[in-house]
Amino acid sequence: MVKLNNKTKTFLSEYNLYETDEIQQVQLQHRLDLVGEFGIKEGMSVLEIGCGQGDTTVAIADAVGKNGKVIGIDIASREYGAPLTLGQATDRIKNYRLGERVTFHFGVDFKTFESRDKYDVAVLSHSSWYFKRPEDLLSYFKKLRRMTKYICIAEWDLYFTHISQRAHFCAASILALYSNYVNNDGNIQNLFHKTQVIELLEMSGFQIAKQEVVDATYLQDAQWEKSYANSIRHEFANVSAMIQTLVSSYYALMNVSNENEHSLNSFILCAK
């Protein structure tokens, strides 16, 4: 059982959100830490790309306060996601006081999103791996350069520092290969290392202002991704022998962990 810090306990008592959802409480704690590193302040307007079920959105809404606003956009439909769909998860948020600060848009591709507003901050929190190609992520960054003063990105850090994180790295690698060789709409379409994201940001006209690593080892994601990777192993049966060999090596490394795995950390990039 993860021990919740004071920041998380304060959030739970103030908004009465996720009071009985222990899994979501753990996820919330990490998102509060990420948003703390972003430096988002009260009264700001924030555009979040790839808001999903609102895990980071609620932490941003807390940071901007009652006079701020958060616009969450996701290309997926309200019916996407499990165990709660995006619609169910975000409707829960909207039913609480914190939800008054948030507007969600689902089934919306940011490339066609129209807005005359200028935002103080744009956020992509654990959403870059949804992009299949670097040029797709680059096009988003270029559009955001025209719409925002500051951009904050959080993503899993592929540079794992402990052997217990290797299973998560292998699972993510398997799922990225899965997306390239077996068509699917999973939440890992490609893996972007921090250096690649920095390069794409700089190509878009942003200048890196901050880099940080935030502890995420206590999160449940390593177990979730490992379980999902094992569940789809049979679907590699028709890929080339070379890819089957590579995938088999990743599976061997992933499953040797004997259930003693920790999640990768998150890296933070902020640019202006």
C-alpha positions in Angstrom: 0.0 0.0 0.0 1.4 3.4 -1.0 1.6 6.0 1.7 -0.1 9.2 0.6 1.7 12.5 1.1 0.2 15.6 2.7 -0.4 17.3 -0.7 -2.6 14.3 -1.8 -4.4 14.1 1.5 -5.2 17.8 1.3 -6.6 17.5 -2.3 -8.8 14.5 -1.3 -10.2 16.3 1.8 -10.8 19.6 -0.1 -12.6 18.2 -3.1 -14.0 14.9 -1.9 -12.9 13.3 -5.2 -11.6 9.7 -5.3 -12.4 9.2 -1.6 -13.0 5.5 -2.0 -10.8 4.9 -5.1 -7.4 3.8 -3.8 -5.9 3.1 -7.2 -6.9 6.6 -8.4 -5.5 8.2 -5.3 -2.0 6.7 -6.1 -2.2 8.0 -9.6 -3.4 11.4 -8.3 -0.3 11.7 -6.1 2.0 11.4 -9.0 0.0 13.9 -11.1 0.1 16.4 -8.3 3.9 16.0 -8.2 4.1 16.5 -12.0 2.0 19.6 -12.0 4.0 21.0 -9.1 7.1 20.7 -11.3 5.3 22.4 -14.2 5.0 25.6 -12.1 1.3 26.3 -13.0 -0.1 29.1 -10.9 -3.5 30.4 -9.8 -5.6 32.1 -12.5 -3.8 30.6 -15.5 -5.5 29.2 -18.5 -4.2 25.7 -19.5 -4.7 23.7 -22.6 -4.2 20.0 -22.0 -3.6 17.7 -25.0 -4.4 14.1 -24.5 -6.3 14.6 -21.3 -7.7 11.0 -21.3 -9.6 10.2 -18.1 -8.6 13.4 -16.5 -5.8 12.0 -14.2 -3.6 15.1 -14.7 -6.5 17.4 -15.5 -7.7 17.4 -11.9 -4.2 18.3 -10.6 -4.0 21.2 -13.1 -7.5 22.4 -12.1 -6.4 22.4 -8.5 -3.3 24.5 -9.4 -5.1 27.1 -11.4 -7.7 27.7 -8.7 -11.3 29.0 -9.0 -10.3 31.8 -11.3 -8.3 29.7 -13.7 -9.5 27.4 -16.5 -8.5 24.1 -18.0 -9.4 22.9 -21.5 -8.9 19.2 -22.0 -8.7 17.7 -25.5 -8.5 14.1 -26.5 -8.8 12.4 -29.9 -10.5 9.4 -28.4 -14.3 9.2 -28.0 -16.2 9.3 -24.7 -16.7 5.5 -25.1 -13.0 4.7 -25.2 -11.2 3.3 -22.1 -11.4 0.8 -19.3 -12.4 0.0 -16.5 -14.1 3.4 -16.8 -14.6 5.0 -20.2 -13.3 8.6 -20.8 -16.8 9.8 -20.5 -17.6 8.0 -17.2 -14.3 9.2 -15.7 -14.6 12.8 -16.7 -18.3 13.0 -15.8 -17.3 12.0 -12.3 -14.9 14.9 -12.2 -17.5 17.3 -13.6 -19.9 16.3 -10.8 -17.6 17.8 -8.2 -16.7 21.4 -7.5 -13.3 21.1 -9.1 -15.1 20.2 -12.4 -16.4 23.8 -12.8 -12.9 24.8 -13.9 -12.6 22.2 -16.6 -14.1 21.8 -20.1 -13.5 18.5 -21.9 -13.6 17.9 -25.7 -13.5 14.3 -26.9 -13.3 12.9 -30.4 -11.4 16.0 -31.3 -8.1 16.0 -33.3 -6.0 19.0 -32.1 -4.9 19.5 -35.7 -8.4 20.6 -36.6 -9.2 22.2 -33.2 -10.2 25.9 -33.6 -9.7 28.4 -30.8 -9.0 32.1 -30.8 -7.8 31.9 -27.2 -4.2 32.2 -26.2 -3.2 29.9 -23.3 -0.7 30.5 -20.6 0.4 26.9 -20.6 0.0 23.8 -22.8 0.4 20.4 -21.2 1.0 16.9 -22.6 1.1 14.5 -19.7 1.9 10.9 -20.6 0.3 11.3 -24.0 3.3 11.6 -26.4 3.5 7.8 -26.8 0.0 7.9 -28.4 1.6 9.5 -31.5 2.6 7.0 -34.1 5.1 9.2 -36.0 7.5 12.0 -34.9 6.1 14.3 -37.6 2.7 14.0 -36.0 4.0 15.2 -32.6 6.0 17.9 -34.4 2.9 19.3 -36.0 1.2 19.5 -32.6 4.2 21.4 -31.2 4.2 23.8 -34.1 0.6 24.6 -33.6 1.0 25.0 -29.9 3.9 27.5 -30.5 1.3 29.8 -31.9 -1.3 29.3 -29.1 0.7 29.3 -25.9 3.5 31.0 -24.0 4.8 27.9 -22.3 4.6 24.1 -22.8 5.0 21.4 -20.2 5.5 17.7 -21.1 5.7 14.6 -18.8 6.4 11.1 -20.1 7.9 7.8 -19.0 11.7 8.0 -18.8 13.2 5.2 -20.9 16.4 5.7 -19.0 15.6 3.3 -16.1 18.0 3.4 -13.2 17.1 0.1 -11.4 16.8 -3.4 -12.6 13.3 -3.6 -11.1 12.2 -1.1 -13.8 13.3 -3.2 -16.7 10.0 -5.1 -17.0 8.2 -1.8 -17.6 10.7 -0.8 -20.2 10.4 -4.2 -21.9 6.5 -4.1 -21.8 6.5 -0.6 -23.4 8.9 -1.8 -26.1 6.7 -4.8 -26.8 3.6 -2.7 -27.1 5.3 -0.2 -29.4 6.3 -3.1 -31.7 2.7 -4.5 -31.4 1.3 -1.2 -32.6 3.7 -1.2 -35.6 3.1 -4.8 -36.6 -0.4 -5.6 -35.4 -2.9 -2.7 -36.0 -4.5 -1.6 -32.8 -5.6 1.6 -30.9 -3.6 0.9 -27.7 -2.2 3.7 -25.6 1.4 3.0 -26.8 1.9 3.6 -30.5 5.6 4.6 -30.3 8.3 5.3 -27.8 9.9 8.8 -27.6 13.0 9.2 -25.6 13.5 12.6 -23.9 16.2 13.6 -26.3 13.8 13.1 -29.2 11.1 15.2 -27.6 13.6 18.0 -26.9 14.7 18.0 -30.6 11.1 18.2 -31.8 10.3 21.1 -29.3 13.4 23.0 -30.6 12.4 22.4 -34.2 9.1 24.0 -33.3 10.7 27.2 -31.9 10.5 26.3 -28.2 13.5 26.8 -25.9 14.0 24.3 -23.0 13.6 26.1 -19.7 13.5 23.1 -17.3 14.3 19.4 -17.2 13.5 17.2 -14.2 12.9 13.5 -13.3 10.0 12.7 -10.9 9.7 9.5 -9.0 7.0 7.2 -10.3 8.4 3.8 -9.2 5.4 3.3 -6.8 2.8 3.5 -9.6 0.8 0.4 -10.8 1.6 1.0 -14.5 4.5 -1.5 -14.7 2.2 -4.3 -13.6 -0.6 -3.1 -15.9 1.6 -2.9 -19.0 3.3 -6.2 -18.3 0.0 -7.9 -17.9 -1.3 -6.4 -21.2 1.9 -7.3 -23.0 1.6 -10.9 -21.9 -2.0 -11.1 -23.0 -1.3 -10.2 -26.6 1.8 -12.4 -27.1 0.0 -14.8 -29.4 -0.7 -11.9 -31.8 2.9 -11.8 -32.9 2.5 -15.2 -34.5 2.4 -13.9 -38.1 5.2 -11.3 -38.0 8.6 -11.9 -39.5 11.0 -14.3 -37.8 13.4 -11.4 -37.1 10.7 -9.5 -35.2 9.5 -12.7 -33.4 13.1 -13.2 -32.2 13.3 -9.6 -30.9 9.9 -9.8 -29.2 10.8 -13.1 -27.6 13.9 -11.5 -26.1 11.9 -8.7 -24.6 9.4 -11.2 -23.2 12.2 -13.2 -21.6 13.7 -10.1 -20.0 10.2 -8.8 -18.9 9.0 -12.0 -17.3 12.2 -12.8 -15.4 11.2 -10.1 -12.9 9.1 -12.6 -11.0 6.4 -10.0 -10.1 9.0 -7.7 -8.5 8.7 -4.8 -10.9 8.5 -1.0 -10.4 7.3 1.6 -12.9 9.7 3.8 -14.9 10.1 7.3 -13.6 8.6 10.3 -15.4 10.7 13.0 -17.1 9.6 16.6 -17.1 10.3 19.1 -19.9 9.2 22.7 -19.7 9.9 25.1 -22.7 9.1 28.6 -23.6 
